[in-house]
Amino acid sequence: MTQGFHVEIADGVAVLTIDRPKANAIDAATSFAMSEAFVGFEHDPSVRVVIVTGAGERFFSAGWDLGAAAEGEAFDADYGVGGFGGFPELPDRRTPVIAAVNGMAVGGGFEIAMAADLIVAAEHAQFFLPEAGIGILPDSGSVRLPRLLPPHIARELLLTGRRMGAAEAAHHGLVNGVVPAADLLPTAKAMAAAICASAPLSVAAILDIGRRTAEMDVLEAMTAIKSFDSYRAAVDSDDAQEGNRSFAEKRPPVWKGR
């Protein structure tokens, strides 16, 4: 274990497990170390997808470690280049992240899940943002949640701290799936394997396009993407040719990432 989490890498998938008893709360040192881990994943060609989960079955993460706060850690401490949780603010992130929410995702823990590209939740998982009730703000939650849920539902959660269960989260499209706790990691790994079967440059371009066109209208975005380096790298790649060849030859593609 390193700074409150541990990492296992196999078959192109890194599983980062937050492990800080009792609630997997994250202090600045842990977040900074997580950020360094995510930067490392970006530069490791053997890592195609990252799964973030929590140890145990009660908490995915309780968010900011209020014990550290009580000892003087500032609300705006240095959490690393990737922001709180290691990846939500990582510039130009190319590696997809799946949040496997194994229990309560509270405050900053919910914000980490929101920042993931895909979310799978255990049946007993809960999502909530209690910050307004203790006199602070859910920074990224205030921005992300209204983009992920119907605005009135998002504002209700932000203003009241109400808990949203996994079934309701699925109803509103916040999560990709809800499964029994025992099936959570296998399901997340199956999703990761499906991503690994896609071309690396295509995956990176899709994430880049989504990030850079989020505030554009459709016609503007369709014009803009043709000039993106990530778009050109994918469509002009050897892998694009390999995809056509493998389809014609009725065999699995062999991606080279170039």
Phi and psi in degrees as GROMACS dihedral restraints (atoms count N, CA, C in turn):
[ dihedral_restraints ]
;  ai    aj    ak    al  type     phi  dphi    fc
    3     4     5     6     1  -128.1    20    10
    4     5     6     7     1   115.7    20    10
    6     7     8     9     1    52.6    20    10
    7     8     9    10     1    41.1    20    10
    9    10    11    12     1    89.4    20    10
   10    11    12    13     1    12.9    20    10
   12    13    14    15     1  -154.1    20    10
   13    14    15    16     1   164.8    20    10
   15    16    17    18     1  -138.2    20    10
   16    17    18    19     1   157.2    20    10
   18    19    20    21     1  -127.8    20    10
   19    20    21    22     1   135.0    20    10
   21    22    23    24     1  -125.3    20    10
   22    23    24    25     1   133.5    20    10
   24    25    26    27     1  -121.8    20    10
   25    26    27    28     1   128.0    20    10
   27    28    29    30     1  -157.5    20    10
   28    29    30    31     1   139.4    20    10
   30    31    32    33     1    54.1    20    10
   31    32    33    34     1    38.5    20    10
   33    34    35    36     1    83.4    20    10
   34    35    36    37     1     0.8    20    10
   36    37    38    39     1  -119.1    20    10
   37    38    39    40     1   125.8    20    10
   39    40    41    42     1   -99.2    20    10
   40    41    42    43     1   126.0    20    10
   42    43    44    45     1  -106.0    20    10
   43    44    45    46     1   112.8    20    10
   45    46    47    48     1  -101.8    20    10
   46    47    48    49     1   116.6    20    10
   48    49    50    51     1  -108.9    20    10
   49    50    51    52     1   116.2    20    10
   51    52    53    54     1   -70.8    20    10
   52    53    54    55     1   126.9    20    10
   54    55    56    57     1  -140.4    20    10
   55    56    57    58     1    81.3    20    10
   57    58    59    60     1  -133.8    20    10
   58    59    60    61     1    86.6    20    10
   60    61    62    63     1   -54.9    20    10
   61    62    63    64     1   144.3    20    10
   63    64    65    66     1   -99.3    20    10
   64    65    66    67     1   -13.9    20    10
   66    67    68    69     1  -123.6    20    10
   67    68    69    70     1    11.9    20    10
   69    70    71    72     1    54.3    20    10
   70    71    72    73     1    35.5    20    10
   72    73    74    75     1   -73.3    20    10
   73    74    75    76     1   152.2    20    10
   75    76    77    78     1  -118.3    20    10
   76    77    78    79     1   124.4    20    10
   78    79    80    81     1   -96.8    20    10
   79    80    81    82     1   178.8    20    10
   81    82    83    84     1   -62.7    20    10
   82    83    84    85     1   -40.1    20    10
   84    85    86    87     1   -64.3    20    10
   85    86    87    88     1   -40.8    20    10
   87    88    89    90     1   -65.4    20    10
   88    89    90    91     1   -45.6    20    10
   90    91    92    93     1   -61.6    20    10
   91    92    93    94     1   -41.3    20    10
   93    94    95    96     1   -62.2    20    10
   94    95    96    97     1   -41.9    20    10
   96    97    98    99     1   -67.4    20    10
   97    98    99   100     1   -37.7    20    10
   99   100   101   102     1   -62.7    20    10
  100   101   102   103     1   -40.4    20    10
  102   103   104   105     1   -60.5    20    10
  103   104   105   106     1   -43.6    20    10
  105   106   107   108     1   -62.1    20    10
  106   107   108   109     1   -37.0    20    10
  108   109   110   111     1   -64.2    20    10
  109   110   111   112     1   -43.8    20    10
  111   112   113   114     1   -67.5    20    10
  112   113   114   115     1   -36.6    20    10
  114   115   116   117     1   -61.0    20    10
  115   116   117   118     1   -40.8    20    10
  117   118   119   120     1   -62.0    20    10
  118   119   120   121     1   -40.6    20    10
  120   121   122   123     1   -61.3    20    10
  121   122   123   124     1   -38.0    20    10
  123   124   125   126     1   -62.4    20    10
  124   125   126   127     1   -27.0    20    10
  126   127   128   129     1  -104.1    20    10
  127   128   129   130     1     8.6    20    10
  129   130   131   132     1  -110.3    20    10
  130   131   132   133     1   105.0    20    10
  132   133   134   135     1   -64.9    20    10
  133   134   135   136     1   -14.5    20    10
  135   136   137   138     1   -79.3    20    10
  136   137   138   139     1   -10.9    20    10
  138   139   140   141     1  -103.7    20    10
  139   140   141   142     1   112.6    20    10
  141   142   143   144     1   -99.5    20    10
  142   143   144   145     1   -30.1    20    10
  144   145   146   147     1  -144.6    20    10
  145   146   147   148     1   146.9    20    10
  147   148   149   150     1  -118.5    20    10
  148   149   150   151     1   133.1    20    10
  150   151   152   153     1  -106.7    20    10
  151   152   153   154     1   128.5    20    10
  153   154   155   156     1  -109.6    20    10
  154   155   156   157     1   127.8    20    10
  156   157   158   159     1  -145.0    20    10
  157   158   159   160     1  -180.0    20    10
  159   160   161   162     1  -118.6    20    10
  160   161   162   163     1   154.4    20    10
  162   163   164   165     1   -73.7    20    10
  163   164   165   166     1   146.1    20    10
  165   166   167   168     1    80.1    20    10
  166   167   168   169     1  -170.8    20    10
  168   169   170   171     1  -120.3    20    10
  169   170   171   172     1    -0.7    20    10
  171   172   173   174     1   -92.2    20    10
  172   173   174   175     1   -44.3    20    10
  174   175   176   177     1  -124.8    20    10
  175   176   177   178     1   129.8    20    10
  177   178   179   180     1   -70.2    20    10
  178   179   180   181     1   -60.0    20    10
  180   181   182   183     1  -164.5    20    10
  181   182   183   184     1   138.3    20    10
  183   184   185   186     1   -85.2    20    10
  184   185   186   187     1     7.7    20    10
  186   187   188   189     1    82.5    20    10
  187   188   189   190     1  -141.9    20    10
  189   190   191   192     1   -63.0    20    10
  190   191   192   193     1   135.0    20    10
  192   193   194   195     1   -74.4    20    10
  193   194   195   196     1   102.4    20    10
  195   196   197   198     1   -69.8    20    10
  196   197   198   199     1   -21.8    20    10
  198   199   200   201     1   -64.4    20    10
  199   200   201   202     1   -42.1    20    10
  201   202   203   204     1   -65.3    20    10
  202   203   204   205     1   -36.6    20    10
  204   205   206   207     1   -63.1    20    10
  205   206   207   208     1   -41.6    20    10
  207   208   209   210     1   -64.2    20    10
  208   209   210   211     1   -25.3    20    10
  210   211   212   213     1   -89.9    20    10
  211   212   213   214     1     4.2    20    10
  213   214   215   216     1   112.2    20    10
  214   215   216   217     1     0.4    20    10
  216   217   218   219     1   -66.8    20    10
  217   218   219   220     1   129.6    20    10
  219   220   221   222     1   -74.7    20    10
  220   221   222   223     1   148.2    20    10
  222   223   224   225     1   -59.1    20    10
  223   224   225   226     1   -32.6    20    10
  225   226   227   228     1  -106.4    20    10
  226   227   228   229     1    37.1    20    10
  228   229   230   231     1   -62.1    20    10
  229   230   231   232     1   168.1    20    10
  231   232   233   234     1   -79.4    20    10
  232   233   234   235     1   107.5    20    10
  234   235   236   237     1   -95.9    20    10
  235   236   237   238     1     4.3    20    10
  237   238   239   240     1   100.9    20    10
  238   239   240   241     1   167.3    20    10
  240   241   242   243     1   -62.6    20    10
  241   242   243   244     1   -25.7    20    10
  243   244   245   246     1   -87.2    20    10
  244   245   246   247     1     2.2    20    10
  246   247   248   249     1    77.4    20    10
  247   248   249   250     1  -176.0    20    10
  249   250   251   252     1   -60.5    20    10
  250   251   252   253     1   123.7    20    10
  252   253   254   255     1    93.8    20    10
  253   254   255   256     1    -3.0    20    10
  255   256   257   258     1    97.6    20    10
  256   257   258   259     1   -31.7    20    10
  258   259   260   261     1  -129.2    20    10
  259   260   261   262     1   -18.0    20    10
  261   262   263   264     1   -58.5    20    10
  262   263   264   265     1   -27.8    20    10
  264   265   266   267     1  -115.9    20    10
  265   266   267   268     1    16.4    20    10
  267   268   269   270     1   -66.3    20    10
  268   269   270   271     1   120.7    20    10
  270   271   272   273     1   -64.0    20    10
  271   272   273   274     1   134.7    20    10
  273   274   275   276     1    54.6    20    10
  274   275   276   277     1    38.3    20    10
  276   277   278   279     1   -62.1    20    10
  277   278   279   280     1   129.7    20    10
  279   280   281   282     1  -107.5    20    10
  280   281   282   283     1   -13.0    20    10
  282   283   284   285     1   -99.7    20    10
  283   284   285   286     1   120.3    20    10
  285   286   287   288     1   -62.4    20    10
  286   287   288   289     1   146.1    20    10
  288   289   290   291     1  -121.1    20    10
  289   290   291   292     1   130.0    20    10
  291   292   293   294     1  -109.9    20    10
  292   293   294   295     1   126.1    20    10
  294   295   296   297     1   -91.5    20    10
  295   296   297   298     1   121.1    20    10
  297   298   299   300     1  -103.6    20    10
  298   299   300   301     1    96.5    20    10
  300   301   302   303     1   -86.6    20    10
  301   302   303   304     1   105.3    20    10
  303   304   305   306     1   -93.3    20    10
  304   305   306   307     1     1.2    20    10
  306   307   308   309     1  -176.2    20    10
  307   308   309   310     1  -139.8    20    10
  309   310   311   312     1   -76.0    20    10
  310   311   312   313     1   129.6    20    10
  312   313   314   315     1  -109.2    20    10
  313   314   315   316     1   102.7    20    10
  315   316   317   318     1  -113.5    20    10
  316   317   318   319     1   134.3    20    10
  318   319   320   321     1    52.8    20    10
  319   320   321   322     1  -119.6    20    10
  321   322   323   324     1   -60.7    20    10
  322   323   324   325     1   -25.6    20    10
  324   325   326   327     1   -66.4    20    10
  325   326   327   328     1   -40.2    20    10
  327   328   329   330     1   -65.4    20    10
  328   329   330   331     1   -40.1    20    10
  330   331   332   333     1   -63.4    20    10
  331   332   333   334     1   -36.9    20    10
  333   334   335   336     1   -62.3    20    10
  334   335   336   337     1   -46.5    20    10
  336   337   338   339     1   -60.6    20    10
  337   338   339   340     1   -43.1    20    10
  339   340   341   342     1   -58.1    20    10
  340   341   342   343     1   -34.2    20    10
  342   343   344   345     1   -77.5    20    10
  343   344   345   346     1   -13.6    20    10
  345   346   347   348     1   -70.4    20    10
  346   347   348   349     1   158.3    20    10
  348   349   350   351     1   -79.9    20    10
  349   350   351   352     1   -29.5    20    10
  351   352   353   354     1  -138.7    20    10
  352   353   354   355     1   149.7    20    10
  354   355   356   357     1  -132.8    20    10
  355   356   357   358     1   128.9    20    10
  357   358   359   360     1  -121.3    20    10
  358   359   360   361     1   137.3    20    10
  360   361   362   363     1  -124.3    20    10
  361   362   363   364     1   143.1    20    10
  363   364   365   366     1   -70.1    20    10
  364   365   366   367     1   154.6    20    10
  366   367   368   369     1   -57.7    20    10
  367   368   369   370     1   -30.8    20    10
  369   370   371   372     1   -93.3    20    10
  370   371   372   373     1     4.1    20    10
  372   373   374   375     1   -64.0    20    10
  373   374   375   376     1   149.7    20    10
  375   376   377   378     1  -136.1    20    10
  376   377   378   379     1   149.0    20    10
  378   379   380   381     1  -126.5    20    10
  379   380   381   382     1   126.5    20    10
  381   382   383   384     1  -159.9    20    10
  382   383   384   385     1   157.2    20    10
  384   385   386   387     1  -125.3    20    10
  385   386   387   388     1    96.5    20    10
  387   388   389   390     1   -87.7    20    10
  388   389   390   391     1     3.9    20    10
  390   391   392   393     1   -57.2    20    10
  391   392   393   394     1   -44.4    20    10
  393   394   395   396     1   -60.3    20    10
  394   395   396   397     1   -29.5    20    10
  396   397   398   399     1   -76.1    20    10
  397   398   399   400     1   -11.8    20    10
  399   400   401   402     1  -118.8    20    10
  400   401   402   403     1    17.5    20    10
  402   403   404   405     1    83.6    20    10
  403   404   405   406     1    15.5    20    10
  405   406   407   408     1  -125.5    20    10
  406   407   408   409     1  -168.5    20    10
  408   409   410   411     1  -129.1    20    10
  409   410   411   412     1   145.0    20    10
  411   412   413   414     1   -84.3    20    10
  412   413   414   415     1    93.2    20    10
  414   415   416   417     1   -52.7    20    10
  415   416   417   418     1   -68.7    20    10
  417   418   419   420     1   -71.7    20    10
  418   419   420   421     1   -28.3    20    10
  420   421   422   423     1   -62.4    20    10
  421   422   423   424     1   -36.7    20    10
  423   424   425   426     1   -63.9    20    10
  424   425   426   427     1   -28.5    20    10
  426   427   428   429     1   -89.1    20    10
  427   428   429   430     1   -46.6    20    10
  429   430   431   432     1   -78.0    20    10
  430   431   432   433     1   -41.0    20    10
  432   433   434   435     1   -61.1    20    10
  433   434   435   436     1   -42.3    20    10
  435   436   437   438     1   -65.5    20    10
  436   437   438   439     1   -14.3    20    10
  438   439   440   441     1   -89.9    20    10
  439   440   441   442     1   -13.5    20    10
  441   442   443   444     1  -107.8    20    10
  442   443   444   445     1   -22.0    20    10
  444   445   446   447     1  -124.1    20    10
  445   446   447   448     1   162.2    20    10
  447   448   449   450     1   -53.5    20    10
  448   449   450   451     1   135.0    20    10
  450   451   452   453     1   -52.2    20    10
  451   452   453   454     1   -40.9    20    10
  453   454   455   456     1   -68.5    20    10
  454   455   456   457     1   -35.4    20    10
  456   457   458   459     1   -67.2    20    10
  457   458   459   460     1   -43.6    20    10
  459   460   461   462     1   -60.1    20    10
  460   461   462   463     1   -45.5    20    10
  462   463   464   465     1   -64.8    20    10
  463   464   465   466     1   -36.2    20    10
  465   466   467   468     1   -59.3    20    10
  466   467   468   469     1   -47.6    20    10
  468   469   470   471     1   -64.1    20    10
  469   470   471   472     1   -41.3    20    10
  471   472   473   474     1   -67.6    20    10
  472   473   474   475     1   -40.7    20    10
  474   475   476   477     1   -84.6    20    10
  475   476   477   478     1   -26.1    20    10
  477   478   479   480     1  -111.5    20    10
  478   479   480   481     1   -19.4    20    10
  480   481   482   483     1    76.7    20    10
  481   482   483   484     1    14.5    20    10
  483   484   485   486     1   -58.7    20    10
  484   485   486   487     1   143.7    20    10
  486   487   488   489     1   -84.9    20    10
  487   488   489   490     1   133.4    20    10
  489   490   491   492     1  -108.1    20    10
  490   491   492   493     1   122.4    20    10
  492   493   494   495     1   -77.5    20    10
  493   494   495   496     1   168.7    20    10
  495   496   497   498     1   -62.7    20    10
  496   497   498   499     1   -39.8    20    10
  498   499   500   501     1   -63.4    20    10
  499   500   501   502     1   -42.3    20    10
  501   502   503   504     1   -66.5    20    10
  502   503   504   505     1   -39.6    20    10
  504   505   506   507     1   -59.5    20    10
  505   506   507   508     1   -40.4    20    10
  507   508   509   510     1   -66.8    20    10
  508   509   510   511     1   -39.7    20    10
  510   511   512   513     1   -57.7    20    10
  511   512   513   514     1   -39.5    20    10
  513   514   515   516     1   -89.4    20    10
  514   515   516   517     1     2.1    20    10
  516   517   518   519     1    78.6    20    10
  517   518   519   520     1    16.3    20    10
  519   520   521   522     1   -73.6    20    10
  520   521   522   523     1   -31.3    20    10
  522   523   524   525     1  -118.8    20    10
  523   524   525   526     1   155.6    20    10
  525   526   527   528     1   -80.5    20    10
  526   527   528   529     1   -24.4    20    10
  528   529   530   531     1  -171.0    20    10
  529   530   531   532     1   157.5    20    10
  531   532   533   534     1  -125.3    20    10
  532   533   534   535     1   127.6    20    10
  534   535   536   537     1  -137.0    20    10
  535   536   537   538     1   161.5    20    10
  537   538   539   540     1   -58.1    20    10
  538   539   540   541     1   151.1    20    10
  540   541   542   543     1   -54.0    20    10
  541   542   543   544     1   -39.6    20    10
  543   544   545   546     1   -66.0    20    10
  544   545   546   547     1   -22.0    20    10
  546   547   548   549     1   -96.7    20    10
  547   548   549   550     1    -0.2    20    10
  549   550   551   552     1   -62.1    20    10
  550   551   552   553     1   -58.3    20    10
  552   553   554   555     1   -65.8    20    10
  553   554   555   556     1   -42.2    20    10
  555   556   557   558     1   -57.6    20    10
  556   557   558   559     1   -38.0    20    10
  558   559   560   561     1   -67.3    20    10
  559   560   561   562     1   -44.6    20    10
  561   562   563   564     1   -62.5    20    10
  562   563   564   565     1   -39.1    20    10
  564   565   566   567     1   -68.2    20    10
  565   566   567   568     1   -34.7    20    10
  567   568   569   570     1   -65.9    20    10
  568   569   570   571     1   -39.8    20    10
  570   571   572   573     1   -63.1    20    10
  571   572   573   574     1   -42.0    20    10
  573   574   575   576     1   -63.2    20    10
  574   575   576   577     1   -41.6    20    10
  576   577   578   579     1   -62.3    20    10
  577   578   579   580     1   -37.1    20    10
  579   580   581   582     1   -64.9    20    10
  580   581   582   583     1   -37.2    20    10
  582   583   584   585     1   -67.7    20    10
  583   584   585   586     1   -41.3    20    10
  585   586   587   588     1   -61.5    20    10
  586   587   588   589     1   -24.0    20    10
  588   589   590   591     1   -75.9    20    10
  589   590   591   592     1   -13.4    20    10
  591   592   593   594     1   -88.9    20    10
  592   593   594   595     1   160.5    20    10
  594   595   596   597     1   -67.6    20    10
  595   596   597   598     1   132.5    20    10
  597   598   599   600     1   -56.9    20    10
  598   599   600   601     1   -42.7    20    10
  600   601   602   603     1   -69.8    20    10
  601   602   603   604     1   -31.7    20    10
  603   604   605   606     1   -67.3    20    10
  604   605   606   607     1   -43.2    20    10
  606   607   608   609     1   -61.1    20    10
  607   608   609   610     1   -46.3    20    10
  609   610   611   612     1   -62.4    20    10
  610   611   612   613     1   -40.3    20    10
  612   613   614   615     1   -66.9    20    10
  613   614   615   616     1   -39.7    20    10
  615   616   617   618     1   -62.1    20    10
  616   617   618   619     1   -43.1    20    10
  618   619   620   621     1   -64.2    20    10
  619   620   621   622     1   -42.8    20    10
  621   622   623   624     1   -63.9    20    10
  622   623   624   625     1   -45.5    20    10
  624   625   626   627     1   -62.9    20    10
  625   626   627   628     1   -44.9    20    10
  627   628   629   630     1   -59.8    20    10
  628   629   630   631     1   -41.2    20    10
  630   631   632   633     1   -68.5    20    10
  631   632   633   634     1   -44.2    20    10
  633   634   635   636     1   -82.4    20    10
  634   635   636   637     1   -18.1    20    10
  636   637   638   639     1  -107.9    20    10
  637   638   639   640     1     8.4    20    10
  639   640   641   642     1   -56.9    20    10
  640   641   642   643     1   -31.9    20    10
  642   643   644   645     1  -103.1    20    10
  643   644   645   646     1     5.9    20    10
  645   646   647   648     1   -94.3    20    10
  646   647   648   649     1   154.5    20    10
  648   649   650   651     1   -78.6    20    10
  649   650   651   652     1   168.8    20    10
  651   652   653   654     1   -62.1    20    10
  652   653   654   655     1   -46.9    20    10
  654   655   656   657     1   -64.5    20    10
  655   656   657   658     1   -41.2    20    10
  657   658   659   660     1   -61.4    20    10
  658   659   660   661     1   -43.4    20    10
  660   661   662   663     1   -65.7    20    10
  661   662   663   664     1   -42.3    20    10
  663   664   665   666     1   -62.2    20    10
  664   665   666   667     1   -32.4    20    10
  666   667   668   669     1   -75.3    20    10
  667   668   669   670     1   -41.5    20    10
  669   670   671   672     1   -66.9    20    10
  670   671   672   673     1   -39.7    20    10
  672   673   674   675     1   -62.9    20    10
  673   674   675   676     1   -25.7    20    10
  675   676   677   678     1   -63.5    20    10
  676   677   678   679     1   -21.8    20    10
  678   679   680   681     1   -96.4    20    10
  679   680   681   682     1    -3.1    20    10
  681   682   683   684     1   -73.1    20    10
  682   683   684   685     1   136.0    20    10
  684   685   686   687     1   -58.9    20    10
  685   686   687   688     1   -38.5    20    10
  687   688   689   690     1   -65.4    20    10
  688   689   690   691     1   -37.5    20    10
  690   691   692   693     1   -64.8    20    10
  691   692   693   694     1   -48.8    20    10
  693   694   695   696     1   -64.9    20    10
  694   695   696   697     1   -38.7    20    10
  696   697   698   699     1   -60.9    20    10
  697   698   699   700     1   -37.3    20    10
  699   700   701   702     1   -75.0    20    10
  700   701   702   703     1   -51.3    20    10
  702   703   704   705     1   -73.3    20    10
  703   704   705   706     1   -23.9    20    10
  705   706   707   708     1   -97.2    20    10
  706   707   708   709     1     9.6    20    10
  708   709   710   711     1   -83.1    20    10
  709   710   711   712     1   161.0    20    10
  711   712   713   714     1   -60.7    20    10
  712   713   714   715     1   -33.9    20    10
  714   715   716   717     1   -63.2    20    10
  715   716   717   718     1   -34.0    20    10
  717   718   719   720     1   -61.5    20    10
  718   719   720   721     1   -40.1    20    10
  720   721   722   723     1   -68.4    20    10
  721   722   723   724     1   -40.1    20    10
  723   724   725   726     1   -62.3    20    10
  724   725   726   727     1   -37.8    20    10
  726   727   728   729     1   -61.0    20    10
  727   728   729   730     1   -43.1    20    10
  729   730   731   732     1   -66.3    20    10
  730   731   732   733     1   -42.7    20    10
  732   733   734   735     1   -64.0    20    10
  733   734   735   736     1   -45.7    20    10
  735   736   737   738     1   -64.3    20    10
  736   737   738   739     1   -36.5    20    10
  738   739   740   741     1   -63.8    20    10
  739   740   741   742     1   -45.7    20    10
  741   742   743   744     1   -65.6    20    10
  742   743   744   745     1   -34.6    20    10
  744   745   746   747     1   -90.6    20    10
  745   746   747   748     1     1.8    20    10
  747   748   749   750     1    54.7    20    10
  748   749   750   751     1    51.9    20    10
  750   751   752   753     1  -140.4    20    10
  751   752   753   754     1   160.5    20    10
  753   754   755   756     1   -65.1    20    10
  754   755   756   757     1   142.0    20    10
  756   757   758   759     1   -71.2    20    10
  757   758   759   760     1   152.4    20    10
  759   760   761   762     1  -114.1    20    10
  760   761   762   763     1   100.8    20    10
  762   763   764   765     1   -80.1    20    10
  763   764   765   766     1   140.0    20    10
  765   766   767   768     1  -112.5    20    10
  766   767   768   769     1   -12.4    20    10
  768   769   770   771     1    72.2    20    10
  769   770   771   772     1    29.5    20    10
